[in-house]
């Protein structure tokens, strides 16, 4: 407790943020110096690394995101195994910054989502909302010898919210502009959109998941080409989107729901890809046409969500994109075509590394947890109140 009180008084802090998303490609780790809170927060990133999952670990995670293959024993062990992987990623980003563990004050870790069930459902006679992120924070704190903040979604869910998206608070403190209405699009496994009205405060922020980002594209690349992703959108560029199939996909239940909403592998995982492939094959689509259609699904679902839920009240002046999807040239071109004449730019143009943004977000969220600052946004998640997100784990003596 004394160490936490001392940490709360300390400024600036050296904080590592860790993110491993639904794409299952690995761990993003960023080291930053953070001071202050809220709109007075200052963020100075100093190092960033991406640590791929070993194939065996990636496959174990993938298996345990499906009802048919997951097991209680595997999930229990995976919780600790992922903490060990996170500890290794922290050591790598410290080395990249030329620092050792003694220089580290705090870690924020999202954890690896294996199941996200934000809609209330009956469980032994009671309606519950639930989520599960693995990567045990207590194990990580003990390995590193510093406090770790994790389990960021639970408090918002307990207040009736979706528990996601969590990035909009970071978007608000890092990207709000006095004159420009901005849209922030993150293209991870799932795509999520944040809207920042010019000169707005936290209560003005709107955000929600729009549907798949890279998740469906990557799964198809693996199945059709035995590749982890469609490099630069090469296969999508070689094909022609099937607009009849696209229209059917855009009529799916998730796309029809109004915000607040969040999603994940339960909506767009292996079962969804199975159905998409089955329909594409029944209609005689070539593999490149299937890839082009799936890529356009991401771009079109983002624009459809913007047109239906944002543009009538909060039209944007610019769309700022981050995440792994930035490296898919075909996808970025489709977004530019959809949003024209609104310019589409990357977060790097605004001083934030496109691949590091989500990890940096969790450094900021951990900083605010220690500060005692609520970081959920009820109008984004649907929660009944503001909440202090995250649980603090401290190392043993």
Secondary structure as GFF3:
##gff-version 3
##sequence-region A 1 397
A	DSSP	alpha_helix	2	9	.	.	.	ID=ss1
A	DSSP	beta_strand	13	19	.	.	.	ID=ss2
A	DSSP	beta_strand	26	35	.	.	.	ID=ss3
A	DSSP	three_ten_helix	38	40	.	.	.	ID=ss4
A	DSSP	beta_strand	42	52	.	.	.	ID=ss5
A	DSSP	alpha_helix	55	63	.	.	.	ID=ss6
A	DSSP	alpha_helix	72	97	.	.	.	ID=ss7
A	DSSP	three_ten_helix	101	103	.	.	.	ID=ss8
A	DSSP	beta_strand	106	109	.	.	.	ID=ss9
A	DSSP	beta_strand	112	123	.	.	.	ID=ss10
A	DSSP	beta_strand	126	134	.	.	.	ID=ss11
A	DSSP	alpha_helix	137	144	.	.	.	ID=ss12
A	DSSP	beta_strand	147	150	.	.	.	ID=ss13
A	DSSP	alpha_helix	154	158	.	.	.	ID=ss14
A	DSSP	alpha_helix	167	175	.	.	.	ID=ss15
A	DSSP	beta_strand	182	187	.	.	.	ID=ss16
A	DSSP	beta_strand	190	196	.	.	.	ID=ss17
A	DSSP	three_ten_helix	202	204	.	.	.	ID=ss18
A	DSSP	beta_strand	206	212	.	.	.	ID=ss19
A	DSSP	alpha_helix	215	225	.	.	.	ID=ss20
A	DSSP	three_ten_helix	231	233	.	.	.	ID=ss21
A	DSSP	alpha_helix	234	238	.	.	.	ID=ss22
A	DSSP	alpha_helix	243	250	.	.	.	ID=ss23
A	DSSP	alpha_helix	253	256	.	.	.	ID=ss24
A	DSSP	alpha_helix	265	268	.	.	.	ID=ss25
A	DSSP	alpha_helix	270	282	.	.	.	ID=ss26
A	DSSP	alpha_helix	287	309	.	.	.	ID=ss27
A	DSSP	alpha_helix	311	314	.	.	.	ID=ss28
A	DSSP	beta_strand	318	322	.	.	.	ID=ss29
A	DSSP	three_ten_helix	324	327	.	.	.	ID=ss30
A	DSSP	alpha_helix	329	339	.	.	.	ID=ss31
A	DSSP	beta_strand	343	346	.	.	.	ID=ss32
A	DSSP	three_ten_helix	347	350	.	.	.	ID=ss33
A	DSSP	alpha_helix	357	371	.	.	.	ID=ss34
A	DSSP	alpha_helix	378	381	.	.	.	ID=ss35
A	DSSP	beta_strand	391	393	.	.	.	ID=ss36
###
